[in-house]
Amino acid sequence: MKAVVWHGKRDVRVPAERLVAPKLPEPRGPLSAAVIATLRQDPPPGPMPLMEADRADPYGEDLTLALHVCYELHYRGFRAVHADWEWQPDLLSLRSGLEHTFLAALRSDVDGGDDVVAALDPLLVEPVPGDGVTHRLRDTGTLEQVREYFAHRSIYHLKEADPHAWVIPRLSGQAKASLVAVEFDEFGGGHADRMHAQLFADLLAGADLDPGYLHYLDQVPAPAIAVVNLMSLFGLHRGLRGALVGHFTSAEITTAPSAHRMAQALQRLRLPDACVRFYTEHIEADAVHEQVCAATCSATCSTASPTWPPTSCSVCGPPNCSNSGWPPT
């Protein structure tokens, strides 16, 4: 079966399965090589490199890709990879080692704290003058630089809002209701063509890039992948649910201004409306979402159960962890 997508100025037939399940990526070191080689077989696996996970660079190409491949089994999986790998105990054990190394680095590299208001307030004010990536793309970015940026962002945006959906059954009351309201908008309000992930696929096609799910995974560096790993880590661990709410809130608060700059960049470069639409949708939606999410974050903390970590919107799980902190975004 083939699906028709608009790819630049020509019609291109993209196999429907490639829009759903990607191929396995190329390995970037011994850890990712072991994971990828394992997934090419049927369960159970051979020996897994557990000790390598403890020694690996937590933000390096190898661990980052290995962890991403493990996480992807909980999303769309990979073509020709057996579905039973998702919950295979030996692979989960390796994933746990990768997560431990990654999470330990996160906790070490962010500040501690349990004051949610103090963490949120600075995000509500745009620094002037700004000097981030979107500022540069707006002012002087070239078409090729913008297209490269799209490829990097595709690792997340083609699954936009999916990682945060893991937290829904782990919340209750107003926090749950508010987050679901925002997610409803992220998923198009019941309209498939308005889902934010679909809008980004349309953006890629309009920029003459491939809209296939994870098509650019082999081309992008570790930082673009690690951002998605961060969300998956928080989403798949109930003890880190506060961190996921905090991450979601910080993202929603800061998206509208950067989306406005990107819309200006694309208009300056005369990209098609399909490209601009992705960002104008975020300008409108996230201006509302930031208020809802801020309230959700506060409600999450104020209605937490006694077992909730005291640094509930931090990168902290155990109550006695002294290296907790607001998640980097």
Residue pairs with C-beta under 8 A, 6 or more apart in sequence:
1 15
1 16
1 17
2 13
2 14
2 15
2 16
3 13
3 14
3 15
3 16
3 19
4 11
4 13
4 14
5 12
5 14
5 19
5 201
5 205
5 211
6 12
6 202
6 205
6 206
6 274
7 14
7 205
7 208
7 210
7 211
8 205
8 206
8 207
8 208
9 208
14 210
14 211
14 212
17 79
18 212
18 213
18 215
19 201
19 211
19 212
19 213
20 76
20 213
21 76
21 77
21 78
21 79
21 213
22 72
22 76
22 78
22 79
22 212
22 213
22 214
22 215
22 217
23 78
23 79
24 36
24 39
24 40
24 69
24 78
24 79
24 81
25 32
25 36
25 65
25 69
25 214
25 217
25 218
26 36
26 218
27 33
27 35
27 36
27 37
27 62
27 65
28 61
28 62
28 65
29 56
29 60
29 61
29 62
29 63
29 65
29 66
30 49
30 52
30 62
31 49
31 52
31 53
31 56
31 62
31 63
31 66
31 98
32 61
32 62
32 63
32 65
32 66
32 69
34 48
34 49
34 52
34 66
34 94
35 66
35 69
35 70
35 91
35 94
36 69
38 45
38 46
38 48
38 85
38 91
39 69
39 78
39 81
39 82
39 85
40 80
40 81
42 82
42 84
43 82
43 84
43 85
43 88
44 88
44 90
45 88
45 90
45 91
48 90
48 91
48 93
48 94
49 94
50 93
50 94
50 97
53 63
53 66
53 94
53 97
53 98
53 100
53 101
54 97
54 100
54 101
56 62
56 63
56 98
56 101
57 63
58 101
58 102
58 104
58 105
58 106
59 102
59 105
59 222
59 223
59 226
60 222
61 221
61 222
63 98
63 101
63 102
64 222
64 225
64 226
64 229
65 222
65 225
66 94
66 98
67 95
67 98
67 99
67 102
67 229
68 217
68 225
68 228
68 229
68 232
69 78
70 91
70 94
70 95
70 98
71 95
71 228
71 229
71 232
71 233
71 236
72 78
72 214
73 81
73 85
73 86
74 86
74 232
74 236
75 159
75 162
76 159
76 213
77 83
77 86
85 91
99 233
102 226
102 229
102 233
103 233
103 315
106 230
106 315
106 327
106 328
107 315
107 316
107 321
107 323
107 324
107 325
108 323
109 328
110 314
110 315
110 324
110 325
110 326
110 327
110 328
111 325
111 326
112 311
112 314
112 316
112 322
112 323
112 324
112 325
113 119
113 311
113 314
113 324
113 325
113 326
114 310
114 311
114 312
114 314
114 324
116 246
116 297
116 298
116 301
116 312
116 313
117 298
119 246
119 250
119 313
119 326
120 249
120 250
120 253
120 294
120 297
123 250
123 253
123 254
124 253
124 290
124 294
126 257
129 135
132 258
133 149
134 258
134 261
134 262
134 265
135 261
137 145
137 146
137 149
137 261
137 262
137 265
138 261
138 262
138 264
138 265
138 268
141 149
141 265
141 269
142 269
143 269
143 271
146 207
146 265
146 266
146 269
146 271
147 207
147 208
147 209
150 203
150 204
150 207
150 209
151 209
151 216
151 219
151 220
152 216
152 220
152 221
152 224
153 200
153 224
154 200
154 204
154 209
154 214
154 215
154 216
154 220
155 214
155 216
155 217
155 220
155 224
155 225
155 227
155 228
156 224
156 227
156 228
156 231
157 196
157 197
157 200
157 278
158 197
158 200
158 201
158 211
158 213
158 214
159 197
159 213
159 228
160 186
160 195
160 196
160 197
160 200
161 183
161 186
161 187
161 196
161 197
162 197
163 228
163 231
163 232
163 234
163 235
163 244
164 179
164 183
164 186
164 231
164 235
164 244
164 247
164 248
165 183
165 235
166 235
166 236
166 244
167 179
167 234
167 235
167 241
167 244
167 245
167 248
168 176
168 179
168 180
168 183
170 238
170 241
171 179
171 241
171 245
171 300
172 303
173 299
173 303
174 295
174 296
174 299
174 303
175 245
175 296
175 299
175 300
175 303
178 292
178 293
178 295
178 296
178 299
179 245
179 248
179 293
179 296
181 292
182 248
182 252
182 289
182 292
182 293
182 296
184 190
185 285
185 289
186 195
186 196
186 285
187 195
187 196
188 194
188 195
188 196
188 198
192 198
194 281
196 278
196 281
196 282
199 277
199 278
199 281
200 278
201 211
202 211
202 274
202 275
202 277
202 278
203 274
203 275
203 277
203 278
204 210
204 211
205 211
205 274
206 271
206 272
206 273
206 274
206 275
207 271
207 272
207 275
209 216
210 216
217 225
227 329
230 247
230 327
230 328
231 244
231 247
233 240
234 240
234 241
234 243
234 244
234 247
234 327
235 244
237 317
239 309
239 317
239 318
240 315
240 317
241 300
242 300
242 301
242 304
242 308
242 309
242 311
242 312
242 313
242 314
242 316
243 313
243 314
243 315
243 316
243 327
245 296
245 297
245 300
245 313
246 297
246 313
246 314
246 326
246 327
247 327
247 329
248 293
249 293
249 294
249 296
249 297
249 313
250 326
250 327
250 329
251 329
252 286
252 289
252 290
252 292
252 293
253 286
253 290
253 293
253 294
254 329
255 282
255 286
255 289
255 290
256 282
256 283
256 286
256 287
256 290
259 279
259 280
259 282
259 283
259 286
260 279
260 283
262 279
263 276
263 279
263 280
263 283
266 275
266 276
266 279
267 276
297 313
300 312
300 313
301 308
301 312
301 313
304 312
309 316
309 317
309 318
309 319
309 321
309 324
310 316
310 319
311 321
311 324
311 325
313 326
314 324
314 325
314 326
314 327
315 324
315 325
315 326
315 327
316 323
316 324
316 325
